[in-house]
Each structure stands twice: as structure tokens, then as C-alpha cells.
Amino acid sequence: MIETKEIDNWLDKDLNEFLSHKFLYETPHFFQEFSVDPNKKFYSFNFNHNDLIINFLTFKLQTTLKLNLHFNRIYMNIQHPGMNGEFHTDDDQGGLTCLYMLVGSGDFEIKNEKTFQFKKNKLICFDARKLHMGHGPQNGARITLAFKTKILENDKER
């Protein structure tokens, strides 16, 4: 099983501020995302893998982790007070999920492992088979970027 990694101050302060503003005020999001129960929705936006900023973030993530990754899905989650996630897994094949905390508050929890206090500019990478959930904020918006990946070895999935 992949070991969980927690990295504070993952991105440059100016880039973090730029992304925070762009994603909070200028990126559309849709009331479509849910963890398990489709009646417990929150907002999300799926990014195009060919977007220049997303390309940089995928490059930065692979460089930071020293891994060759295939990106299955890259998206942002937007939660408001009362929009709690539910414990779920992302992939029963052993992929890697990376969550980047961008705006707001609301803890992130990996069941039976750790509860991570929301901290702007924090990256958490973990085995996608682990049960996890995002807690909604007490006030304002909570924005995280999620990278759903497979680890590649010699250009083949591991």
C-alpha cells in the first residue's frame, strides 16, 4: 500500500494566490459531485488535461513525488457549510489520489489513519483504496483540487 504524504507550502505563494482567485471567482462549477449518496451533492469542475496551468500542476506533482503518473481525472471540489463528504474510496486498484487544499477550512480525514486540518497550500497524497472524506467548512467556501492517478513504471501501470 502507498504511504500517505503530507506536504506543506507545495506551491509558490504567488501561484497559490493566483489559483485561489481564479478558481474561487472565475472558474465555473456545477452542483454534480457526491462521495457515495447522490442526494448529498456539492460543487465540482473537471479540468481539461491540456490546460496550461493544469499541465504545470501535473508536472509539479510528478516532480515533487518523483513518480511517473497517468492522470485519470483532475478536478476541483467546492463545498459550503453543511456539504460534508462521506467516507469513500477512489480506486480499488491501488491508484494514488492527491488532494491540494486551496481555499477555506474543513478537515480532510483518512479513516483509521489521520485527520488533516485544512491548511491553505497543503498537498496530501494517499493510496486511493483508503476510505477518506472531506468535511465541509464552518463558513465560506472550501476548495480543493483532486488528482486521481495511476503510478506508471516503464510507461506501464503499476
Secondary structure, 3 states (H helix, E strand, C coil): CCCCEEECCCCCHHHHHHHHHHHHHHCCCEEEECCCCCCCCEEEEECCCCCHHHHHHHHHHHHHHCCEEEEEEEEEEEECCCCCCCCECCCCCCCEEEEEEEECCCCEEECCCEEECCCCCEEEEEECCCCEEECCCCCCCEEEEEEEEEEEECCEEC
